[in-house]
Amino acid sequence: MNRIKITDTSLRDGHQSLWATRMSLEDMQPILKKIDDVGYHSLEVWGGATFDVAIRFLNEDPWERLRVIRANITKTRLQMLLRGQSLVGYSHYPDDIVERFVEQAAYNGIDIFRIFDALNDIRNLEVPIQAVKKVDKHVQACVVYTISPVHTMEYFVEAGLRLEDMGADSLCIKDMAGLLGPYQAYELIKALKARINIPIQLHTHYIGGLAVGACLKAAEAGVDIVDTASVPLAFGSSQPPVETIVRALQGTPWDTGLDIHDLFEVAAYFEDIRKKKGFERGVTRINDMKVFEHQVPGGMITNFVSQLEEQKAAHKLNEVLEEIPRVREDLGYPPLVTPTSQIVGNQAVFNVLAGERYKMCPKEVKDYVRGFYGKPTVPIRDEIRKKIIGDEEIITVRPADLLNPGWEKAREESAGLAQSDEDILTYALFPQIARKFFEYRNNRAQGVEPAAPSEQEKKPEPAAPPTKPAPKGIRLNKGNEDMNVEQIRELIMLLYETSLAELEYEGPEFRINLRKEMRPGTEPAKGRRTRPGARPADKNQNAAEAIPEEDLVQVVAPMVGTFYRSPSPDSPPFVEVGSYVEAGQTLCIVEAMKLMNEIKSEVRGRIVEILVDNAQPVEYGQVMFLIAKE
């Protein structure tokens, strides 16, 4: 028997699963050298959502993060999660972008590329695997584990054999939702070991409570490596704690050889970060225990619940969780991992909120049904396909075969903002977000004080007042805590950045009452709903006032998200004030839960008002357009 090797996920999947990926490089740096000394097989530090969140919310360059980590980690191999042809994004990218991304990731410090495809469609792994081989790095190909009538043990073994034939250096069982029970883990590892000659690694999540047992039985079956996280970043929707696995295997043939005292020292540091930032511990809730029914994965479930709350639909959580497996069956039993978890989860939300199944379908859902993400395990039934895309043709080729090369286009569009090849790649993956980040970075370099992230984007501090809009006012009682100037400033910012009209703070010896005075012209027009983010009244609104109210149609945001007037930064807006639109015509995009949702007009008419600026956040129910119907 060989000792079990350990991959630590604290710096990627651990904080992605529990802390919404909000741990910054500044948080990580002081502990990097100590982690390097532990003796891990590898450290998962990059990929997944870390790239997106870094530029979207943290105003941090993900490439610089990787370089700094590499400079501090000199003994241990660095590992990243690569979403196949989707890289670190949520849709497929052209082959030249995939190849250049892998090349730059390797150059900046990645040793092991863990590559998966959400549908286990190996066509989507061909180019990424070849790209990693070209730069002489380690390819770890994944079999994405899930439960369905068609995902049998033989299915997974055959998938593993195909990946070994494609050149994988090791195989990962990617159990993103913690569905693999202890005895199933033993059976699967045994079956794979009997037919596969490359090392096997187990990645699982604690969400359903079975992860520790699965790792121990996998060790008995001959698994080579398991994924764990430091205890402050473990449990719940994250990985099992390394301390528990190390302790459980001590004195056995599978003893990891890691020093438990070193692990506790690292854990103490992360616990301090957790307390300082107000991050949650990993806990297993009732809805988490239902994972075997809904299969929502660890990396998504925290954000999923939060998004439901923002959509004012928290009371419908159970209804949504019941709808998810129905949507999954309709879409051919895709494993629920990024991006299919978002695709299925969002569609379930829309089905519940609309009160009608598939009345509203995000662009990504339509693209999935069209075949642009790959081939579902089971063909989608005709009646479901027609509800979503009508009589449109389904593609049968590898999706990336339909994409034009993207490098030169990204280089040209990002000229003047991009400072390196890495920047061009960032733009190619997330053009809208990258442009905002580059502008922020350039302003900072020029000494211009950058705007702080919006309250919607910041993770609240543990004792901070609520940032969600309230209809009138809110009163806070802080017991015996002292109030400093910075806290007062934050309260004032909160009042004026939300729809709060009044906010009261009470300390042991004082009380502060803040009231917002409404400026002339900010009152909503009679019979019209407005929300924070709507632009002040202007001449267009005056034009709308001249139209009988019964002829005005409000187009409201069906979800919390970011409003985009055009499909890409270099494209013209979908509509302008004065544009005539037909029923079914796209008006804008609202990005929510990592999906681009096309908002269409339900009437024929003329645009008389656009109430939201491009790239601004919108709330559930906020009026975005006024249309004079014809």
N, C-alpha and C positions, 0 to 999 in steps of 0.2 A: 504494500500500500504506500502511496505517495502522500506527503503532506498536502493539505488543501491550501491553495494560494488564495489571497484576498485582493480584490479590487475595491478601492474606497471611492464612493460616489458623492461624498459630502459636498464637494466643490461644483457638482453639476446636478445630478438627479436628486440628491438629498434636499438641497434648498429649492430646486425647481418644484418638487412634490409638496413641500411643507411651507415654504416661505415665498411662493410666487416668483422664484428666481431673483429675489431682491438683494441677495448678498453681493456687495460691491467688491471690487479689487482691494480697496482700502481695508475692508473687513478681513479679507483673506491673507493679505501679505504677512502680517506678523507671525502666523503659525505655519507658513509654508515649509520652512527648513525643518521644523520639528516633525511635520508629516513625512517629509522626505526621509527622515531617520527611522521611521517605524519599521520599514521592511516590507511594504506592500508590493504585490505583483505589479500593480499599475494604479494610476489615479485618473479617474474620469473627471476632467476639468473643463470641458468645452463641448459645444454642439448642443443639440436639442434646442430648448428655448433660450439658452443663455445668450446667444448671438442677438436675437430679436429684442429681448428685454434690455440688453445693455444699451443699444442705441435708442430704443423707444422710450424707456423710463429712467434709466440711470445716467444718460448723457455720457456714456463710457464707450470707448473704442474696443470692441471685442478682440481685435487683432493685438492691440497693445496689452490687453489683459493676458492673452496667451503668451506673449513675449516675456512679460514680467514673471509669470508663473514658471516658464521655462528657465529663466535666469536664476530662479531660486530653487527649483527642483532639479538636481543634477544626478541623483542616484536612481530615481524611479521613473519608469516609463509613463508618458502622458497619453491619455486616451480620450477620444471624442466619440460622440454619437452622430452619425451621418444618416439622414433620412433618404438613402438611396438617391434617386434622380431629383429629389426635392431638397437635398443638401441640408440646410438648416432652416428652410422655408416651408411653405405649405402648398406649393404646386410644383410641377415639374419644370426644370430649367434645361436649356439647350446643352448639348454635349460639351461644347467648348467652355461653357461656364463651369460645368462639373469638373472637367479636367484641370482648369486653372485654379479652381477653389481647392481641390485636393493638393495640387502642387504647392500653393501658398500655405495651406495648413501644415503640410509636412515641413516646409522651409521654416515656419515660425515655431515649430516645436512638437507637433503631434507625432507619436510613434505608432499607436494602434488606432485603426479606424474601425469602429463597430458600425456596420452597415446593415440596414434593414429596409424592407419595403412593407408598407402597411398591409398590402394584399398578398404578401408572399409571392408576388409576381416576379420571378427571377429575371425577366427581361429588363426590369427596372434596376437591377443590380449589376448588369454586365459592364456598363461604362464606368461606374464608380469603382468596381473591383479592379478593372484594368488600369484605371488611373492610379490607384494605390500601389499596384504592382510596379507600375512605371517608375514611381519615386522610391521604390525599394523599402516600403513600410509594411507593417503587419496588417493583413486583412482578417478581421473577425466578422464573418457573415452571420446573420441572425435568422433563426426560425421564429416567427412571431407566434406565440402560443395563445390559443383561445379555445373556447368550448362551443361546439355546435354539432348538429347531426352529421356533418361532413368532415369535421376536423378530428380524425382518428389518430391513434398512435402510428399507424402505418403511413398516414399522410405526412406526419412530422418527420419520420425517418426518411421517407423518400425525398422530402424537401432538403433534409440535411445532406443526403447523398449527392443531390444535384449541386449544392453549394460547394461541397468538397471537390467535385469534378470541375467546378468553375475556378478553382484556385484558392479557396479559402484556407488560411493558415490555422484558424481555429473556428469553432462553431459556438454561437451563443444561443441559448434558449431564452428568448425575451418574453417574460411573463409580466407584462406591463400593468396588469390589473390584479395580480395576486391570486390567480385562479388555479394555480398548480398546487394541488394538495400533496402532503408528504408521500403517500403511497403511489400516487400518479407520477411524482417526480422520480421515485425509485424505478418505476416501470419504464419511464421514458428514457432515463439515463442508461439503464441496462440495455434497452433496445438499440440506442444509438451507439453505445460502446461496442456492441457486438458486430456492428457493420461499418463504423466510421473510425478512421485512424488518426484524426487530428484532435487536439485538446478540445474539451467541452467546458463551457462556462455557463453558470446559471445566474440569470438576472431576474429577480422577483421582487414583489412589493408586499408590504405587510398588511395592506388594506383590509383583507378579510381575516387576518389573524393567523394565517397558516405558514408564513414565510420561514420562521425559524425551523419548524418541523420539516419543511420542504428542503431546506439547506442541509439538515442533518441526514435525512434519508438519501439525498443526492450524494452526500459524501460516502455513505455506505455503498452506493451503486457505482462509485468510481468517478464522480465529477472531478474535474481538475481545478477549477476556480469558481468562487462564488462572489457575488457583489454584496457589500454591506456599507453602512454609513455610521459615522460617529453618533453616539446615542442622542445628543440634542437634535440631530437631523434625521433620526430614525423613527421607526414605528409609524402608525397611521398610514398615510398614502405613500410613504417612503420605503426604503429598504430595511431589512432587519438590522439590529445594532451589532456592530463588529464586536463589542465587548461580550455580548451574549454568545455569539458563535465561537469566539476564541476560547471563552471559559468552558463551553460545552464540549469542545473537542480536545481540551487539554488532557494529556495522558492516554489518548487514543491513537490508533494508527494514523489518524488524519490530523493530528496536532498541527496547528498553523505555525507554531514557533514564534508568534508575535508576543511581545512583552505587554501584559495587561496594564502595567503602570504607565508606559508610554501612551497607551490609548486613553487612559483616564486624564492625562495631562492635556492631550489634544481636546478631549471632550470638555474639560473645564473651560478652555478658551472659547469654544463654540457656545457653551452655555452662557458665558458672559455676553457674547454677541447677541444671543437670543434675547436675553433680558434687556440689554441696552436698546435693541431695535423693536422690542415688543413682538417678536415673532412667536408663532404658536408652537407648542409641543405636538408631536405626532400622537394622535389618539384614534382609536377605532370606535366609530359611532354606529348607531343602528343601521343607518343607510349604507355605511361602509360594509357592514356584515351582509348586506343584500347584494354585494358585488356579483355573486354568482347568478343573479337574475339580470341586473342591468349592465354589468361588465364595464362600467366607467373606470378608466385607468387612474393610477396614482397621480400622474402629472397633471391631470385635467380636473379631478373631482373638486379640489379646493376652489379653483377658478370657476368651475361650473356652478357651484352653489352660490358663489359671490355674484356671478352674472345674473342668476335667477332673482336674487334679491334686488339688483339694480333694475331689472325689468319689471319690478313690482309684482313678481310672480312667485315669491318664496312660498306662498301658501299652496302652490301647485306643484311643489317638488315631487311629492309621491306620484302624482299623475304623470309627470314628465318621466320619472324613473320607470314607470310601467310602460310608457310609450316607447322608450329607447329600444328594448328588445324586439318590439313589433317593427320599428323602422329598420333595425338591423336585419331582420329576416327578409323584409321587403327588398333590401339592397343587396341580397346575396350573401349574408353572413360575413361581412368584413370584420377582421379583428379590430377592436377599438383601441387604436393607437394613432398618434398624430400622423396624418391629418384626418383619418377616417373617424376618429373619436369625435372631433369637432363637427364633421359632416353629419354624422348620425345624431349626435347630441343636439346640435342646433336645429336640425329638422324636427326632432321630437318636440323641442320647445315651441317652434312655430306651429306645429300641428295642434298642440294644446292651447296656445294662446289664441289662435285663429278659430278654434272650435271646429275645424275641418281639416282633414288630413291632406297634405300636399297642396293646399290653397296657395301658400307662399313657399317658394323654394329658393334658397340662396344659389348664386351662380355656381359655387363649388359642388352643390348637390347635383345640379344639372350636368356639370362637367363630369362628375363621377359616373352618372348614368350613361353619358355619352361615350365613356370608356377612356377619358383623358387621364385617369389615375392608374389604369391598368385593368386587368380582368378579374372580376369578382369570382370567388370560389364557386358560387352557384349562379347561373344566369338569372337576371332580373325578370320577373314575370311581366308579360306584355301589358297588363292592366296598370301596373305601377309605372312602367316605363312611359306609357302614354299620358298618364296624369302629370308626369314631371317634364317630359320633353316632347310630347306629342308623337309625331311620326318621323322625327329626326333620325338620321342614320347613326348607328353605333360604330365607332372605329374598331378595327381589329388589329392594327399594327401597334408596335411599341409606341406609347404616347410621344416620347421625345423625338421620334422620327418626323413628326409633324411640325417641329419647332425650327425656326431659322436660327442661325448662329447669333449669339447675344453679346459677345465681347465688344466688338467695334461699336455697336449701337450704344452700349452702356458707357463706353469710353467717351464717345462724342457728347452724349447727354449730360454726363457728369463733369465735363470740362469746366475749369474755373472753380470747382468745388473739391473734386477728388485730388488728393496729393500723392497717391501711390496706387500700385496695382491692387493692393488690398482694399483701398477705398472704392475702386471701380467695381470690385466684386460685391462689396457691401451695397452699392447702388443697384447693381444688377439683380440682387436678391430682394431688396426692399426699397424701391426708388422713392416713394413718397416719404417714408420715415428717414431714409438716408439723407435726403435733401435737407430736412429740418435739422438733423444732427450735424451735418457739415456746416450749416449756417451758424448753429450754436457754437461749434468749435472755432470757426473763424472769428466770430464776434468776441469770444473769450480771448483768443490770441491777440486781438487788437485792443484789448483792454476795455471792451464794452461789457458791462455787467449783464450776463445772460438772464433771461427770464427763468424763474424757478418752474419746475414741473407743475402741472395743474394738480389740484387736489384729487381729481379723478385718477391721476397717475401715481400719486404717492401712497405708500403704505402708511396708514396712520400710526402714530406713536401710541403706546399702550394707554396713556392717560389723556390723550388729545380728545377734544370734543368731536362729536360726529360731523363728518363732512358731507353727509347726504342732505340735500335740500329738505327743508321742512316748510309746511304751509304758512306758519306764522312766526313762532319763536321757540326758544328752547332755554331751559334753566339748568345750570350745572352746579352741583354741590361737591366741592373737592375736600371736604373734611378739614383736616389740619395741615394741608399742604400750603406752602408759601407761594405767592405769586410774584414772578419776576417780570421785568420789562419785556423780555423776549416772548413770554407767554401772552402778555397783553397784546403785543404786536400780532401774534398768530391769531388771537381771537378776533381782532379787527379785520385781518385778512380773510378769515373764515366768513365773517358777516358779509363782507362786500363781494366775495367770490361765490356765494351761494344765494339761494332765494330766501334765506332767513331774513325776517324783518326785525327780530329782537333776539338778544342773547344776554343771559344773566349768569354771572359767575359769583359764587359765594365762598369766601374763605373764613378762617376762624375769627378774624377781626375786621373784615371789610366785605363789601359787596359791590360788584361792578355791574351796571346795567347798560348795555349798548343797544341803541335803536338806529335803524337805517331810515334816513329821510328820503322819500321818493322824489326824484327830480321831475320837473314838468316834462311831459311828453313820454314818460316811461310807463304810464298806465296802459294796460292792454286795451285794445279796441273792443267795443261792446260786441259780445258774442264770439270773440276770437280767443283761442288759447295761445298763450305765449309761455316760453320757458327761458331759464337762464341760457345765454348763448345766442338768443335772437337779437338781430340788429335793431338799433333804434329806428323809430318811425322816419320815413323819408318821403320823397315825392312818389315813389312806387306805392307806398302805403296809402297816400292820398288818392292815388288812382284806384286802389282797391276799395277805399271808402265809398267811392262813387258807384260801386257795383252793388246791387241788392244782395243782402246777406244770403238769401236762398239760392243765389246763383254762384256763390263762392264755395269752392271745395277745398278743405284743408287736407294737405298731405302731411301726416305726422310720422315721426320716427317709431317704427315698431319695436325698437330695442335701444338700449344704451350702446353707444359706439362713437365712431369718428365719421364725420360727414365729408364726402369727397364729391366735388362737382364734375370730375372727369375720370375716365378709367385709368389714366396715368399722368404724370406731371407734364409731359409734352403733348398731351392730347387736348383738344378743345372741350369746353364744358358740354355736358349732355344737352342742357337747355339754357336759355337766357331769359330775362324778363322780356315779355313780348312774343316769345316762341309759341307757336301753335303745336299742340301735342295730340296724339291719338291715344285711345285706351290701350294699355299694354306697353306704352313707350317708356323707356328707362329715363328717369329724372335725375338720379344720383346714385351713389354707392354709400352704404353705411357699413363700415367695418366693425364687426363685433365678434368676439370669441374667435379671433384669428381668421374669420371668413369675410369675404367681400359680398355683401348682400345688395343686389340691385333692387332699387325701389322704383316701382313702375306706377304710372298714372292709371287710375281706374276709370277716368272719364276723358272725353274729348273736349279740348278747350284751349285757353290761352293762359300762359304763365303771367300773373300780375304782380307777384311778390316772391322773392327768394329771401328767407328770413335767417339763414345760417351762412356764415363765411366758410370758405373751403378749408378743410383740414381741422375744423373745430369740433369739439365734443358735442354730442346731442344726447338728450335724456329720453327715456321712454315717454312717448306721448307728445314730445315737443313738436310744434308746427314748423315744418321746413319750407313748404311752398303753399301759395294760394293760387288756385286755378279758377278762372272764370269759365264755367262749363258752357258748352254750346249744345 
